[in-house]
Amino acid sequence: MPSTVIRSYWYDPQRRELAIVFQTRRAYTYSEVPHETYAALKAAFSKGEFFNRHIRGKFAFTRDEPDRPRRRHQSWASGRASSDQ
């Protein structure tokens, strides 16, 4: 079942950055996110619920410009926002 909140996300383990694109197409990059948090997001049945409980308000973030989206790095692990992960 696809997420109704999160469109896609990816993680850079070296920078400890989690980038999230919401269904609204707004993109944010969260800083100092532990790999365990990314792994738990990936495993969560409800990505939006997990985000609201464990990420929102807990990490510093920057909003990425809509016309200049942050580029994925080859080292970044990515995920689709669906429950089959």
C-alpha contacts under 8 A as a table, 3 or more apart, distances in Angstrom:
res1	aa1	res2	aa2	distance
1	M	82	S	5.48
1	M	83	S	5.51
1	M	84	D	7.26
2	P	81	A	5.91
2	P	82	S	4.12
2	P	83	S	6.50
3	S	6	I	5.59
3	S	7	R	6.86
3	S	46	S	6.92
3	S	47	K	6.33
3	S	48	G	6.81
3	S	81	A	5.37
3	S	82	S	5.48
3	S	83	S	7.52
4	T	7	R	7.66
4	T	23	Q	6.84
4	T	48	G	7.41
5	V	22	F	5.81
5	V	23	Q	5.51
5	V	47	K	7.54
5	V	48	G	5.35
6	I	9	Y	7.60
6	I	20	I	7.09
6	I	21	V	6.13
6	I	22	F	4.27
6	I	23	Q	5.43
6	I	47	K	6.78
6	I	48	G	6.29
6	I	81	A	5.78
7	R	20	I	7.70
7	R	21	V	5.47
7	R	22	F	4.91
7	R	23	Q	4.85
7	R	25	R	7.52
7	R	80	R	7.04
7	R	81	A	5.62
8	S	20	I	6.00
8	S	21	V	5.23
8	S	22	F	6.92
8	S	78	S	7.81
8	S	79	G	6.21
8	S	80	R	5.05
8	S	81	A	5.25
9	Y	18	L	7.11
9	Y	19	A	5.42
9	Y	20	I	4.32
9	Y	21	V	6.04
9	Y	78	S	5.90
9	Y	79	G	5.54
9	Y	80	R	6.69
9	Y	81	A	7.14
10	W	18	L	5.88
10	W	19	A	5.36
10	W	20	I	6.73
10	W	72	R	7.81
10	W	76	W	6.12
10	W	77	A	5.39
10	W	78	S	3.91
10	W	79	G	5.90
11	Y	16	R	7.15
11	Y	17	E	5.73
11	Y	18	L	4.49
11	Y	19	A	6.25
11	Y	38	Y	6.95
11	Y	76	W	5.10
11	Y	77	A	5.15
11	Y	78	S	6.24
12	D	15	R	5.50
12	D	16	R	5.55
12	D	17	E	5.23
12	D	18	L	6.52
12	D	73	H	7.52
12	D	75	S	6.37
12	D	76	W	4.41
12	D	77	A	6.55
13	P	16	R	4.76
13	P	17	E	6.86
13	P	35	H	6.51
13	P	75	S	7.73
13	P	76	W	6.98
15	R	31	S	7.95
15	R	32	E	7.54
16	R	31	S	6.27
16	R	32	E	4.99
16	R	33	V	5.19
16	R	34	P	6.26
16	R	35	H	7.12
17	E	29	T	6.43
17	E	30	Y	5.53
17	E	31	S	4.82
17	E	32	E	6.07
17	E	33	V	5.86
18	L	29	T	5.59
18	L	30	Y	5.07
18	L	31	S	6.72
18	L	33	V	6.45
18	L	38	Y	7.26
19	A	27	A	7.10
19	A	28	Y	5.68
19	A	29	T	4.19
19	A	30	Y	6.18
20	I	27	A	5.64
20	I	28	Y	5.43
20	I	29	T	6.34
21	V	24	T	7.89
21	V	25	R	5.75
21	V	26	R	5.72
21	V	27	A	4.28
21	V	28	Y	6.55
22	F	25	R	5.14
22	F	26	R	5.52
22	F	27	A	6.33
23	Q	26	R	7.42
25	R	66	P	7.82
26	R	63	R	7.68
26	R	64	D	7.51
26	R	66	P	6.79
27	A	63	R	6.02
27	A	64	D	5.31
27	A	65	E	7.55
27	A	66	P	7.32
27	A	69	P	7.44
28	Y	61	F	6.49
28	Y	62	T	5.61
28	Y	63	R	4.42
28	Y	64	D	5.43
29	T	61	F	5.39
29	T	62	T	5.39
29	T	63	R	6.50
29	T	64	D	7.02
30	Y	33	V	6.71
30	Y	59	F	6.00
30	Y	60	A	5.75
30	Y	61	F	4.25
30	Y	62	T	6.69
31	S	59	F	6.16
31	S	60	A	5.55
31	S	61	F	5.92
32	E	59	F	6.98
32	E	60	A	7.74
33	V	37	T	6.57
33	V	38	Y	7.34
33	V	59	F	7.02
34	P	37	T	5.40
34	P	38	Y	6.83
35	H	38	Y	5.09
35	H	39	A	6.12
36	E	39	A	4.99
36	E	40	A	6.05
37	T	40	A	5.07
37	T	41	L	6.16
37	T	54	H	7.79
38	Y	41	L	5.05
38	Y	42	K	6.17
39	A	42	K	5.04
39	A	43	A	6.23
40	A	43	A	5.03
40	A	44	A	5.92
41	L	44	A	5.11
41	L	47	K	6.17
41	L	50	F	6.32
41	L	51	F	7.32
42	K	47	K	7.60
42	K	79	G	6.92
42	K	85	Q	6.10
43	A	83	S	7.58
43	A	85	Q	5.91
44	A	47	K	5.78
44	A	50	F	6.60
44	A	83	S	6.90
45	F	82	S	7.80
45	F	83	S	4.87
45	F	84	D	7.89
46	S	49	E	5.34
46	S	50	F	6.20
46	S	83	S	6.70
47	K	50	F	5.12
47	K	51	F	6.04
47	K	81	A	6.62
47	K	82	S	7.52
47	K	83	S	7.64
48	G	51	F	5.02
48	G	52	N	6.20
49	E	52	N	5.17
49	E	53	R	6.22
50	F	53	R	5.22
50	F	54	H	5.76
50	F	55	I	7.40
51	F	54	H	5.46
51	F	55	I	4.92
51	F	56	R	5.94
52	N	55	I	6.12
52	N	56	R	5.18
53	R	56	R	6.77
54	H	58	K	6.92
55	I	58	K	5.29
55	I	59	F	6.38
56	R	59	F	6.97
57	G	60	A	7.73
64	D	68	R	7.13
64	D	69	P	5.92
64	D	70	R	6.51
65	E	68	R	5.05
65	E	69	P	5.83
66	P	69	P	5.77
72	R	76	W	6.49
73	H	76	W	5.30
79	G	85	Q	7.80
80	R	85	Q	7.86
82	S	85	Q	6.58
